[in-house]
Amino acid sequence: ALRTEWPQLAQELALGRLSPQPGLPEGVRDRLQALLTPDAARAGELHAECARGFEGIVMRLWPQLEVVVVRTAHGAEQLYCDSLRQADCQGLPFYCPFYQAAGALLGVNLWPAEPAPRFLLCPDWAFCEFLPCPPSKEPRTVLLDELWEGREYGLVVTAQPGEYRCHTGEVLRVAGFHKQCPVVEPVRRESQTLSVRGESIPEEQFCQSLGRALRMWPGARLIDYVCVESSLLGDSSGPCAPHYEVFLELQGLRDLSEGQRYKLDQCLQEDFPVYKSFRFKGSIGPLRLHLVRPGTLTQLREALGSPLPMPRVLREEQLLRLIQRSVVS
């Protein structure tokens, strides 16, 4: 928001008056307004620093800032953290203090200095069960004291309020133990795996392939993305083999050549031999890549109306139509 709204912010600082903010409760607005006084000097600092560019802008504006605390730093949200690390928040460590799933708080990160978050599961915060991965023919959940270091488990949670039991779709890896309590690393969300022929490409690995392709598009900066399996498109996908369709919001590029678009499919083939085999046999068709208007993925997040992490694979036709209406290339 700072990149686009800084002129308005500078004006509000100079005048000491808040402009109307959509979605800001009136009581909160009144309390903020009571704290504001005109500060032309600070408004001038903001104007000067933003005019210099946004690389490292956070440390220039707030030099005493020591850490960026985030709600989620893994899976779908890692894209946003990486983007901030490389640009606005250069030089600052990121810390994700808690792990939550299905609306329940489940663990705490006791190692803020480590770049990859891992979490100590707290036994009295919620009742957790675990499904060993890969699942057996007759899957049975195990409890905290039955976990093995280095193995992966699907997470099942029973949490208040309501004491509902929920298979979260999250897969955790046991990284070790701290005073007999397991320490886990989130690995993937099963519902966000791409698969049209059983090839199974997890979201985090897909994002890494996308990052490699992005580096072959000079000047491009990834803002956000979502994917769709062609089965959701129905007849609109035409007479072709099952495939992926990827919708990107980019900054710095208005269009991509066919050769540039193919780079993502090429990276997926290099990173996933099973996908490459299906592509070679024609069982999976070439990936189709679309560019969407700025702000499209923000609209999608608002349409979801949920604080849950951003989906990377859309499963609902209504959300797909919202994205398709915003395609520009």
Beta strands, then each sheet from edge to edge (+ up, - down):
strand 1: 68-69
strand 2: 94-95
strand 3: 98-101
strand 4: 104-108
strand 5: 119-121
strand 6: 127-132
strand 7: 152-159
strand 8: 164-178
strand 9: 181-189
strand 10: 221-229
strand 11: 244-251
strand 12: 288-291
sheet 1: 1+ 2+
sheet 2: 3+ 4- 5+ 9- 8+ 7- 6+
sheet 3: 10+ 11- 12-
end
